[in-house]
Each structure stands twice: as C-alpha cells, then as structure tokens.
Amino acid sequence: MTNIDYLSQLFRRLHTFRQEAQLEPEQVESNLVLGPGWVHAFERGAALPGLDVVISLLSLYGKTLRDLAEGIEGNAPSIKRSITPEEVDNDLVLHLPYGEYDATYRLEGATVEQFTKIVLTLRNGLAQLADSGIGEQRAKTIKMESVANAFIKAVELWPQANPSDLWWFLVYRAYCDPYNHPAQYARLDFAQSWKRTAGWALELVLEKHYGATLAEQGINMVRKDSERKARILHGIDVGHRLETDKVDIMLTVGEGVNERMIGVVHVKASFAERRTDDVPMSQALVDARYISPLWTMDCKSGPSPEPVNRGELGKIFTGEGQDQRNAKRKDIESDGFFSACFSYNSNTRPTPPDTPLAKARIYSCDFTDPDDAFTRFVISESRRFRK
C-alpha cells in the first residue's frame, strides 16, 4: 500500500469519526476556530493537516490516535497557531513566534474566554470570504470590517490595555494565522494582505469611535465616499495635488453643496508605514491653515522573549539639558509637518506642556471615551472655519 493510499484511509476515517460524533463540518470549524472549508479539505486530502490538527480533531470526535492508526498514542494539544493563549496567575499570556524567539506577552486580568471572543469575531467575519460569489471590493470590505470589529471587541473587553499592543500583538497575529481564514486562501501571503487591510481597518476604527461624537458638533468624517471627497476637493488649491485615494479621513462641515473641507486625518499603524507619502500633502494643508493631524497606533517593537511595543516617538525634551528627541518627534514638534499627532500607544510620551516653541503637539490617547484630546482638538480647530 502506498503512502497516498494510507493517507486516504486516514482521511476517510476522519470523515467517519465526524459522522459518528454527529457533527457538521461547520460545527467542527467553529469549535476549533478554523475558517470555513478546512474540515472538508482535510477529509478529501486537499489539505494535509499537521499532527496537532489531527489530534485536535480526534479529541473532538472522542477518538484517539490508536483509533486512527494502530500503535500510536498521545494527548491532544491545541492546534499550533500564530498566537496561543494561556491563563497564568489570573492573567492572560499570549505565546507568539517572534523572530528567533518563542515570545510571550502578558495581559493583566484577561482570560482565554475573552481572547477567544476576539479571535472568533475576526474568524467569523473572515468566514464570509468563503462565498465564491463575492467580488474584489466586497472581499476588501469583509477583511477591513473583520479586523476593525476584532480590534473594537478587544478594546471593549480590555479598556485598560495598551490599544497599540492589542493591535500589534493580538489582532495582527490573529489575522496572519491561516486557520482564521477560509481554506481556499491557505496560500495567501497574510502578512502582505495585512499591510493593505490594516490601513483600511484603522480608518474604520477611527470613524466608528469618533464619528457620532464629532457629528454632534456638526463635523463630518468622510472615509469611503470617493465621489464626495472629489467634489469637495474640487477647486481647493493648497499648492499640492490632493488626491482622493491619498485622503484617509476628510473632515468637513456643512451639508450638500455647502459642505466644505476643514482638514484631513492621516491614519497610520506605524511611522514606518509610508508616513513620508503624507508629509508633503500635510505640509501644504498646514500652510493653508487646514487641520492636518497624524493618527497612529505607533507600533514598534523588536524580537525578544518578552517584546515591548515602545513605539517610535522616543524621548521628550523639557527645555533643559541636551535635546535627545529623534527625527520623527522633531518632524511634528519642531517642524510642524502635521498640525498634531495622536498616538494610541500608551508608551508614547506626549509633548510636555512647557516644551519650548512646539509648532505641534503629540498626544497619547486610548479608546475609553471618544470625548478625548483628539475630539477636543478637532472641535477647537474647527471653530476657525465657522466664523
């Protein structure tokens, strides 16, 4: 008997075991947090499951390796994922591969149950991609909404956690886990897909968190309506070409033909994320006295056993001693490339109140309340356009 024949019999046994357990493929995939189609793919031999997957399936079916292949025994581990939770001393420890390290990240007071809710929010959203009839634009929307909703769920469950950490250590790695996607996407480069999806998702997060609060003050957030953006941009001359696809979130006041732009929010997960593309446009907007803040997660860490997401804005300057600020901080505070910077990394140090000659300030925010420094800044600046 060839190896293929032997594997085929094993796959058929998995199918038989599932039927004996009276479980539908969808039930198995939900229980093990697998994207749609994986169970059928395993049973047909279209996808070769790892040993961890096989044992997890057998455990769910009430079988053992001895039942599957004579002479083989073992305890059922969890499926090897891009991120694995463990409760330790009333905290949640996330295990994740990071460079050459088996790294860990600790969330105080969190539970595996909460973690699973977040990952299932992502997984259940991405499950919609299994529909063969969806188009490219709909697929983009599904991925964007799935990531945004998972992150929003995370900050709701853990409001005291560092939002940037939740984005970087949890949502990003959960998205890059192929088992959280439908099986037909198994060969997709999820890290590359994340780069595109993450930007759209952050824009949606910003809109969902602040949109209603700003609307109460007569300020609109225009995110996805390209035609509306183009209409409003028509006739605006700031000495730099303004392209609708480069305008992340447009801030406007007024309605209909009377709607006019008061600024643009530049949304970035990190400073490495093509920030330089935004600088020329932002400088032109600032010079023309439009609102032009940078809104960022400021994600930055290096591989280590216990990585720390310190961000990229570095040290502050109080006006005494040597100025040790890095170029990224000086771009904002000294050069005023943006009218302000709002970081959602609690490790980001805000601009001290007494910083001398600061052209723009850096603020540290979170998602506990939309009535925060970002909202107050936008409302305050918008008054210039209402006179």
Phi, psi and omega per residue, in radians:
M1 nan 2.299 -3.125
T2 -1.347 2.900 3.110
N3 -1.078 -0.637 3.134
I4 -1.107 -0.747 3.118
D5 -1.090 -0.737 -3.131
Y6 -1.093 -0.794 3.122
L7 -1.118 -0.668 3.135
S8 -1.070 -0.695 3.110
Q9 -1.164 -0.668 3.095
L10 -1.098 -0.746 -3.139
F11 -1.130 -0.705 3.123
R12 -1.128 -0.613 3.101
R13 -1.152 -0.674 3.081
L14 -1.043 -0.709 3.100
H15 -1.100 -0.775 -3.141
T16 -1.127 -0.765 -3.141
F17 -1.058 -0.691 -3.141
R18 -1.148 -0.731 3.129
Q19 -1.132 -0.692 3.116
E20 -1.122 -0.557 3.109
A21 -1.410 -0.060 3.121
Q22 1.003 0.818 3.122
L23 -2.051 2.359 3.029
E24 -1.439 2.692 3.117
P25 -0.922 -0.688 -3.117
E26 -1.122 -0.600 3.110
Q27 -1.177 -0.719 3.118
V28 -1.110 -0.792 -3.110
E29 -1.132 -0.646 3.107
S30 -1.200 -0.743 -3.112
N31 -1.110 -0.706 -3.098
L32 -1.657 0.068 -3.131
V33 0.969 0.967 3.054
L34 -1.923 2.555 3.060
G35 -1.165 2.815 -3.110
P36 -1.039 2.455 3.030
G37 1.709 -0.235 -3.069
W38 -1.164 -0.711 -3.088
V39 -1.113 -0.820 3.095
H40 -1.082 -0.672 3.139
A41 -1.099 -0.705 3.102
F42 -1.136 -0.804 -3.045
E43 -1.209 -0.485 3.092
R44 -1.499 -0.211 -3.063
G45 1.425 0.167 3.129
A46 -1.265 -0.450 3.058
A47 -2.303 2.327 -3.101
L48 -1.585 1.943 -3.126
P49 -1.302 2.553 3.018
G50 -1.265 2.941 -3.107
L51 -1.062 -0.626 3.126
D52 -1.103 -0.652 3.117
V53 -1.185 -0.780 -3.129
V54 -1.022 -0.818 -3.089
I55 -1.180 -0.640 3.099
S56 -1.128 -0.700 3.087
L57 -1.107 -0.808 -3.135
L58 -1.068 -0.707 3.128
S59 -1.076 -0.727 3.126
L60 -1.142 -0.596 -3.122
Y61 -1.462 -0.064 -3.108
G62 1.348 0.463 -3.130
K63 -2.060 3.008 3.100
T64 -2.231 3.016 3.061
L65 -1.082 -0.535 3.093
R66 -1.088 -0.633 3.095
D67 -1.187 -0.554 -3.091
L68 -1.473 -0.738 -3.116
A69 -2.544 2.101 -3.039
E70 -0.982 2.341 3.059
G71 1.564 -0.028 -3.120
I72 -1.919 2.256 3.124
E73 -2.318 2.856 3.075
G74 2.892 2.746 3.055
N75 -1.428 2.627 -3.080
A76 -1.465 2.006 3.052
P77 -1.500 3.035 2.994
S78 -1.298 2.751 3.049
I79 -1.123 2.382 3.121
K80 -1.216 2.051 -3.064
R81 -2.084 3.003 3.073
S82 -1.188 -0.370 3.120
I83 -2.624 2.305 -3.062
T84 -2.249 2.253 -3.107
P85 -1.603 2.655 3.054
E86 -2.636 2.322 3.082
E87 -1.526 2.199 -3.124
V88 -2.373 2.044 3.075
D89 0.897 0.873 3.092
N90 1.180 0.202 3.054
D91 -2.065 2.904 3.065
L92 -1.859 2.159 3.085
V93 -1.878 2.140 3.105
L94 -1.691 2.203 3.093
H95 -1.738 2.230 -3.093
L96 -2.589 2.399 3.039
P97 -1.226 2.316 -3.123
Y98 -2.503 1.794 -3.039
G99 1.087 -2.231 -3.136
E100 -1.556 0.062 -3.028
Y101 -1.858 2.589 2.863
D102 -1.589 1.538 -2.962
A103 -1.455 2.817 3.061
T104 -2.321 2.585 3.050
Y105 -2.357 2.286 -3.042
R106 -1.846 2.324 3.036
L107 -2.010 2.001 -3.067
E108 -1.201 2.320 3.053
G109 1.247 0.173 -3.126
A110 -1.651 2.861 -3.090
T111 -2.253 2.820 3.063
V112 -1.116 -0.637 3.129
E113 -1.050 -0.754 3.105
Q114 -1.137 -0.747 3.105
F115 -0.998 -0.779 -3.112
T116 -1.113 -0.652 3.095
K117 -1.047 -0.713 -3.128
I118 -1.176 -0.818 -3.117
V119 -1.157 -0.649 3.097
L120 -1.177 -0.570 3.049
T121 -1.046 -0.768 3.092
L122 -1.162 -0.898 -3.070
R123 -1.074 -0.779 -3.114
N124 -1.175 -0.559 3.052
G125 -1.191 -0.836 -3.137
L126 -1.144 -0.388 3.132
A127 -1.037 -0.426 3.125
Q128 -1.122 -0.344 3.124
L129 -1.200 -0.233 -3.129
A130 -1.219 -0.316 3.119
D131 -1.212 2.015 -3.068
S132 -1.189 -0.242 -3.071
G133 -1.550 -0.055 -3.092
I134 -1.342 2.576 3.116
G135 -1.624 -3.140 -3.083
E136 -1.103 -0.740 -3.113
Q137 -1.168 -0.705 3.119
R138 -1.148 -0.690 3.108
A139 -1.077 -0.725 3.094
K140 -1.045 -0.771 -3.131
T141 -1.134 -0.725 3.141
I142 -1.057 -0.828 -3.132
K143 -1.117 -0.761 3.133
M144 -1.056 -0.854 -3.103
E145 -1.178 -0.628 -3.140
S146 -1.110 -0.786 3.130
V147 -1.163 -0.810 -3.127
A148 -1.067 -0.779 -3.112
N149 -1.169 -0.635 3.095
A150 -1.137 -0.738 3.126
F151 -1.155 -0.764 3.122
I152 -1.070 -0.692 3.065
K153 -1.070 -0.697 -3.129
A154 -1.121 -0.791 -3.115
V155 -1.280 -0.407 3.039
E156 -1.244 -0.750 -3.118
L157 -1.302 -0.575 -3.085
W158 -2.233 1.214 -3.055
P159 -1.132 -0.390 -3.111
Q160 -1.584 -0.105 3.130
A161 -1.317 2.783 3.083
N162 -1.231 2.005 -3.101
P163 -0.979 -0.683 -3.137
S164 -1.100 -0.641 3.088
D165 -1.122 -0.745 -3.140
L166 -1.097 -0.664 3.111
W167 -1.186 -0.801 -2.964
W168 -1.453 -0.794 -3.055
F169 -1.556 -0.389 -3.062
L170 -1.947 -1.155 -3.000
V171 -1.124 -0.771 3.128
Y172 -1.019 -0.827 -3.085
R173 -1.275 -0.565 3.058
A174 -1.154 -0.657 3.114
Y175 -1.154 -0.616 -3.109
C176 -1.394 -0.048 3.072
D177 -1.406 1.983 -3.065
P178 -1.046 -0.481 -3.110
Y179 -1.254 -0.180 3.054
N180 -1.529 -0.002 3.126
H181 -1.975 2.755 3.026
P182 -1.002 2.643 -3.005
A183 -1.073 -0.520 -3.085
Q184 -1.197 -0.172 3.115
Y185 -1.777 0.311 -3.017
A186 -1.015 -0.527 -3.088
R187 -1.678 0.096 3.129
L188 -1.196 2.500 3.036
D189 -1.411 1.659 -3.015
F190 -1.219 -0.523 3.092
A191 -1.126 -0.702 3.103
Q192 -1.234 -0.704 3.100
S193 -1.063 -0.645 3.138
W194 -1.064 -0.691 -3.087
K195 -1.011 -0.668 3.124
R196 -1.382 -0.795 -3.047
T197 -1.184 -0.672 -3.049
A198 -1.063 -0.717 -3.140
G199 -1.095 -0.794 3.112
W200 -1.104 -0.711 -3.101
A201 -1.139 -0.704 3.136
L202 -1.132 -0.655 3.082
E203 -1.076 -0.703 3.112
L204 -1.171 -0.696 3.089
V205 -1.029 -0.809 3.139
L206 -1.044 -0.805 -3.126
E207 -1.105 -0.767 -3.113
K208 -1.157 -0.644 -3.066
H209 -1.347 -0.673 -3.009
Y210 -1.925 -0.280 -2.992
G211 -0.951 -0.888 -3.077
A212 -1.158 -0.704 -3.124
T213 -1.124 -0.759 3.122
L214 -1.230 -0.606 3.130
A215 -1.072 -0.595 3.097
E216 -1.080 -0.402 3.122
Q217 -1.735 0.192 3.111
G218 1.367 0.349 -3.133
I219 -1.935 2.209 -3.118
N220 -1.724 2.530 2.998
M221 -1.933 1.980 -3.116
V222 -1.799 1.937 -3.038
R223 -1.840 -1.002 -2.929
K224 -1.928 -0.124 -3.075
D225 -1.456 1.585 -3.077
S226 -1.128 -0.675 -3.138
E227 -1.134 -0.699 3.120
R228 -1.145 -0.743 3.093
K229 -1.048 -0.806 -3.101
A230 -1.088 -0.703 3.136
R231 -1.110 -0.738 -3.113
I232 -1.236 -0.634 -3.126
L233 -1.260 -0.401 -3.090
H234 -1.031 2.170 3.112
G235 1.614 -0.166 3.098
I236 -1.446 2.203 3.140
D237 -2.154 1.913 3.113
V238 -2.011 0.212 -3.134
G239 1.427 0.167 3.112
H240 -2.590 2.442 -3.118
R241 -1.170 2.206 3.113
L242 -1.817 1.987 -3.116
E243 -1.860 2.403 -3.055
T244 -1.040 -0.647 -3.101
D245 -1.323 -0.149 3.072
K246 -1.720 -0.165 3.126
V247 -1.591 1.819 -3.056
D248 -1.171 -1.105 3.092
I249 -2.253 2.088 3.090
M250 -1.617 2.358 3.061
L251 -1.771 2.251 -3.113
T252 -2.387 2.866 2.960
V253 -2.278 2.755 -3.116
G254 1.524 3.053 -3.110
E255 -2.359 2.711 3.049
G256 0.989 -2.329 -3.105
V257 -1.203 -0.271 3.138
N258 -1.630 0.016 3.140
E259 -1.256 2.337 3.140
R260 -2.436 2.633 -3.096
M261 -1.350 2.419 3.005
I262 -2.028 -0.165 3.110
G263 3.001 3.135 3.140
V264 -2.366 2.331 3.041
V265 -1.729 2.169 -3.141
H266 -1.657 2.016 -2.987
V267 -1.839 2.119 -3.117
K268 -2.459 2.418 3.066
A269 -1.246 -0.627 -3.123
S270 -2.585 2.930 3.127
F271 -1.284 -0.306 3.107
A272 -1.387 -0.150 -3.015
E273 -1.537 1.227 3.022
R274 0.949 0.578 3.138
R275 -1.045 -0.584 -3.091
T276 -1.101 -0.414 3.085
D277 -1.153 -0.489 -3.081
D278 -1.511 -0.389 -3.008
V279 -1.052 -0.871 -3.125
P280 -1.026 -0.755 3.124
M281 -1.140 -0.745 -3.124
S282 -1.119 -0.744 3.113
Q283 -1.031 -0.736 3.127
A284 -1.124 -0.708 3.124
L285 -1.150 -0.761 3.132
V286 -1.095 -0.768 3.138
D287 -1.090 -0.539 3.115
A288 -1.534 0.115 3.055
R289 1.231 0.498 2.975
Y290 -1.556 2.794 3.050
I291 -1.332 2.301 -3.087
S292 -2.575 1.176 -3.125
P293 -1.468 2.688 3.000
L294 -1.715 2.261 -3.106
W295 -2.075 2.031 -2.950
T296 -2.511 2.636 2.963
M297 -1.432 -0.288 -3.139
D298 0.837 0.928 -3.138
C299 -1.428 2.232 3.058
K300 -2.910 2.073 3.038
S301 -2.621 2.896 3.103
G302 -2.093 2.731 3.133
P303 -1.020 2.305 3.081
S304 -2.934 2.922 3.118
P305 -1.068 -0.591 3.114
E306 -2.332 1.371 -3.024
P307 -1.115 2.570 3.104
V308 -2.101 2.217 -3.122
N309 -1.523 1.465 -3.034
R310 -1.438 -0.283 -3.063
G311 1.385 -3.019 -3.036
E312 -2.135 0.116 -3.061
L313 -1.586 -0.127 2.910
G314 1.031 -2.618 -3.002
K315 -1.349 2.737 3.089
I316 -1.734 2.989 3.078
F317 -2.261 2.123 -3.093
T318 -1.628 -0.081 -3.103
G319 1.750 -0.111 3.122
E320 -2.068 2.502 3.128
G321 1.307 -2.826 -3.075
Q322 -1.388 2.417 3.094
D323 -1.401 1.874 -3.099
Q324 -1.859 0.334 3.107
R325 -1.153 2.559 3.096
N326 -1.498 3.038 -3.052
A327 -1.110 -0.612 -3.106
K328 -1.137 -0.712 3.101
R329 -1.211 -0.710 3.135
K330 -1.137 -0.571 3.093
D331 -0.939 -0.624 -3.089
I332 -1.575 -0.987 -3.001
E333 -1.256 -0.748 -3.056
S334 -1.597 -0.716 -3.059
D335 -1.658 -0.333 3.109
G336 1.122 0.636 3.123
F337 -1.067 -0.504 3.035
F338 -2.167 2.732 -3.109
S339 -1.328 -0.280 3.038
A340 -3.024 2.901 3.057
C341 -2.312 2.277 3.133
F342 -2.064 1.943 -3.106
S343 -1.808 2.421 3.118
Y344 -1.898 0.509 2.991
N345 -1.889 2.028 -3.079
S346 -1.176 -0.185 3.059
N347 -1.488 -0.175 3.075
T348 -1.228 2.262 3.132
R349 -1.569 2.100 -3.129
P350 -1.212 2.816 3.091
T351 -1.113 2.177 3.112
P352 -1.068 2.555 -3.107
P353 -0.985 -0.542 -3.051
D354 -1.737 0.321 3.108
T355 -1.077 2.163 -3.053
P356 -1.248 2.354 2.984
L357 0.993 0.598 3.109
A358 -1.285 2.108 3.106
K359 -1.319 -0.515 3.109
A360 -2.588 2.776 -3.039
R361 -2.054 2.684 3.055
I362 -1.847 2.292 -3.125
Y363 -2.082 2.588 3.043
S364 -1.901 2.152 -3.053
C365 -2.204 3.015 3.006
D366 -2.514 -2.901 -3.058
F367 -1.990 0.396 -3.124
T368 -1.302 -0.482 -3.074
D369 -2.727 2.174 3.135
P370 -1.191 -0.273 3.071
D371 -1.482 1.344 -3.033
D372 -2.265 -2.858 -3.078
A373 -1.068 -0.645 3.140
F374 -1.120 -0.868 -3.138
T375 -1.067 -0.797 -3.117
R376 -1.112 -0.652 3.111
F377 -1.112 -0.857 -3.101
V378 -1.096 -0.767 3.140
I379 -1.093 -0.783 -3.136
S380 -1.078 -0.807 -3.118
E381 -1.191 -0.525 -3.100
S382 -1.167 -0.376 -3.100
R383 -1.110 -0.444 3.122
R384 -1.128 -0.428 -3.067
F385 -1.662 -0.010 -3.080
R386 -1.873 0.005 -3.093
K387 -1.321 nan nan
